[in-house]
Structures are given as C-alpha cells and as structure tokens.
Amino acid sequence: MFKKDNWDEILQALTANPFRTILTAFGVFWGIFILVILLAAGNGLENGIKKGFDGIATNTMFMWSQTTSKAYKGLPKTRRYDFRNSDVAALKAALPDLLYVSPRNQLGDFNGTNNVVRGTKTSAFTIYGDYPELIKQQPMDIINGRFINQQDINSRRKIAVIGKGVISELYGKEEEAIGTYIKINGINFMVVGVYKSKQQGGNAEQEQKNIFIPFTTFQQAFNYGDKVGWMAITAKDETSITDLKPKILEIIKALHSVHPDDSRAVGNFDLYEQYNKVQSLFNILKVIAYFVGTLVLISGVIGISNIMLIVVKERTKEIGIRRALGATPAAIRGQILTESIFLTIISGMFGIAVATGIIAILNMVLDSMPPGNDTMFANPTVDLGVVFVALLILVGSGLLAGFIPAQTAINVKPVDALRTE
C-alpha cells in the first residue's frame, strides 16, 4: 500500500490512456456532485421555509367559535355562540400541560374603514386586544419602547403598541412615536412601543400595520363585555398540542352546550400539525436526493468496473509474467482494487470540491441580497456528516468497481497469460 513502486505502477496504468480515464472518472464525479448539490438545495429550501416560522411558537393551535351544526340539549342547530373569559380559566385549570392560553379580540383591518386618527391624519388598521405572552407566540421585534405587560392588563391602561407601517402613515419622517397619543374609534391611547414584524414574504408589510392594546382594555373600551373572539393556545415543549387538541375541544363543547360530535362548531388551526407536515416533506426530499444521487453514482461505478475489466484484459500478459515470477493472487487482487479505489476517490473528492465551491458562491450571492428581498431559499449547506458518508460511499464504490476485474485477473493462469499476444 505504501510502496512507491506500487503507486508508480498505478499512475502509469491510469495515465496510459488519459482520455479514457477521464471519461471513466466523470461518472463518479457527476454522481457525488449531484448528491451534494441535491442535499444542499434541500437544506436551503428547508432553511428558507423555516425562516417563515422564525419566532413563532410552533407547538400552538388557534381556536375560534363557529355556528353549531347539530341540535343539543334543547338548543337548535345553526346556533351562534361566543367564547368567554371563563373558558380561558377552565382550560388552564383542566390542562396543566398548556403553557399559554391567550384570549384575543380583533377590531377592523387595514383594508376597512378608517378607525385610527392622529392629528389631521387618519387611516385603517387592525386593532388587537392581547395579553403579554403573545410576543412569545407571534414573531415580532420591539424596536422602541416596550410591549404590553401584566400591569397594563390589571389596570386596563389605555396604551398601544404600534407597527412600523402605522408610523409610516400617521407620523412624520423624524417624528418620535413613543409618548404620543392616537385615537382608536374615538378613544385616546398612548403609544408605549413600536414593533417590527419578523415575518417575511407577501404578508410582512401587512403584519406591520397592526396595533396591540391590553386585552382587558379592549373589552372595556369597545363594549365587548367578557367576549373572547379567538384563542392562541401553546403547549409545553414536552407535550404536543396536537395530542391535547381533542381534550381542548371537548372542554369547550361542554362549556357551551355543543354536541360532542359536532365537528363544525369549533374552528381550529393546528400549527404544530402543519409544521410537522412540512418537516416530513423535507425528510422525503432528503431520501429522494440520496436515492437519485446514489443511482447516478452507481452508474459511474459500473463504468469504472467495465473500464477496469478492459484494463485487465489489456494487461493479461503482464499479469501472467508477474504470476510466473511469484506474485500471489492477493498481490494481484490488491493492485487492481487499489487502482479502482484510487480512481474512484480522486474523482469523487473532486466532485465534492466542485459542489462545495458552487454552494459557497450561491451563499455569497444570497448573503449579498438586500434584507427586503426575502426568498424561500436560505443558507444551502451540507454538514460534515454528509461528506463523511460520501467518503465511505466512495471507498465502498471503489471496492465494488474493482472486485470483479480483480477476480478476473487472479483467475488468469500464467501459462495462458503468457500465450496472449
């Protein structure tokens, strides 16, 4: 293995017909290249999609009331009902595995009639009544001031946290928003915080045109009583919200005299379930990448095996002379296998190097893009574990490609080999 004469012989054999050697090596080069690029592309797509979940508590479900579809306990079907403050306390008491149960109310939207006034400027925004824990469930960065706190809830303070989109429409270019007042449906609220949404894509601008006020203040100021529009419910990390969802729906149906089998009365969206579906998709993509890359690699290995058979045929006389001079079958086999493994590893590592260079260039291009140009593709990379697996695949492929030619070589009888012209 470490004798200079052996390596001189290997290099001489491979360079005897360089064009044939290059064509042979290209199959393995292309297989490893495709494998690494496909895995990097899959990781890039996965990273880009997951950026959309950045800051979101994915172990969360959203729940709202709808019209009943079944009569129950003397109550008619098509009955409308509303969640109440007491529902929140009931869920927290019955299910200790819940981390947050956040009641929410909503007023208007950015496409509706103008509902916010500041001085001579007026515009339409979505107004949310929320609890402090919302900031741990929904992605946003407080870039100035603060978010709602528990004291705001307890004292029903008329304070507001506004988005950058609100500032662009109601404030001047250099005007400070903190400490100023805005009027929502005729009621003054003091601005205590400014946020920037972490969301990306088409909804990013829309998400920055929201105004958040304390939930208790919302109910009192806009005559909602103890009505709850909808809830954001997050489970603890060790528990899946998907597993808790049937019990949550059961409790809500019992509290509002809804038929247990009424599947339409309580609307819900399970973010954790959707997130797992996305994760499963990427796992499938990785399997496909390995499958396609391996098939291409196998075609290259077959090419190397065929060429090595031709090489053995061309060197039949040489092998016969070596056998006649005392070379053992193991030595002949080792020589052929070493040539095959060497050619496979060199071509494969070159494929890894070229793929790595392309990935590095692609990352540089993505990093140079301005922050506003968000894409569904980010940080395409392949970890060292994949490179290590690729190296093992190359060694195994080299052994496989050289095994049949090596067996053919040692089966040649010295007398027959010496007769060959």
C-alpha positions, 0 to 999 in steps of 0.5 A: 500500500505504501510502496512507491513502486506500487503507486508508480505502477498505478499512475502509469496504468491510469495515465496510459490512456488519459482520455479514457480515464477521464471519461471513466472518472466523470461518472463518479464525479457527476454522481457525488456532485449531484448528491451534494448539490441535491442535499444542499438545495434541500437544506436551503429550501428547508432553511428558507421555509423555516425562516417563515416560522422564525419566532413563532411558537410552533407547538400552538393551535388557534381556536375560534367559535363557529355556528353549531351544526347539530341540535343539543340539549334543547338548543337548535342547530345553526346556533351562534355562540361566543367564547368567554373569559371563563373558558380561558380559566377552565382550560388552564385549570383542566390542562396543566400541560398548556403553557399559554392560553391567550384570549384575543379580540380583533377590531377592523383591518387595514383594508376597512374603514378608517378607525385610527386618527392622529392629528389631521391624519387618519387611516385603517388598521387592525386593532388587537386586544392581547395579553403579554405572552403573545410576543412569545407566540407571534414573531415580532421585534420591539424596536422602541419602547416596550410591549404590553405587560401584566400591569397594563392588563390589571389596570386596563391602561389605555396604551398601544403598541404600534407597527412600523407601517402605522408610523409610516402613515400617521407620523412624520419622517423624524417624528418620535412615536413613543409618548404620543397619543392616537385615537382608536374609534374615538378613544385616546391611547398612548403609544408605549412601543413600536414593533417590527414584524419578523415575518417575511414574504407577501404578508410582512408589510401587512403584519406591520400595520397592526396595533396591540392594546391590553386585552382587558382594555379592549373589552372595556373600551369597545363594549365587548363585555367578557367576549373572547373572539379567538384563542392562541393556545401553546403547549409545553415543549414536552407535550404536543398540542396536537395530542391535547387538541381533542381534550381542548375541544371537548372542554369547550363543547361542554362549556357551551352546550355543543354536541360532542360530535359536532365537528363544525362548531369549533374552528381550529388551526393546528400549527404544530400539525402543519409544521410537522407536515412540512418537516416530513416533506423535507425528510422525503426530499432528503431520501429522494436526493440520496436515492437519485444521487446514489443511482447516478453514482452507481452508474459511474461505478459500473463504468469504472468496473467495465473500464477496469475489466478492459484494463485487465484484459489489456494487461493479461500478459503482464499479469501472467509474467508477474504470476510466473515470477511469484506474485500471489493472487492477493498481490494481484487482487490488491493492485487492481482494487487499489487502482479502482479505489484510487480512481474512484476517490480522486474523482469523487473528492473532486466532485465534492470540491466542485459542489462545495465551491458552487454552494459557497458562491450561491451563499455569497450571492444570497448573503449579498441580497438586500434584507427586503428581498426575502426568498424561500431559499436560505443558507444551502449547506451540507454538514460534515456528516454528509461528506463523511458518508460520501467518503465511505460511499466512495471507498465502498464504490471503489471496492465494488468497481474493482472486485470483479476485474480483480477476480478476473485477473487472479483467475488468469493462469500464467501459462495462458497469460503468457500465450496472449499476444 
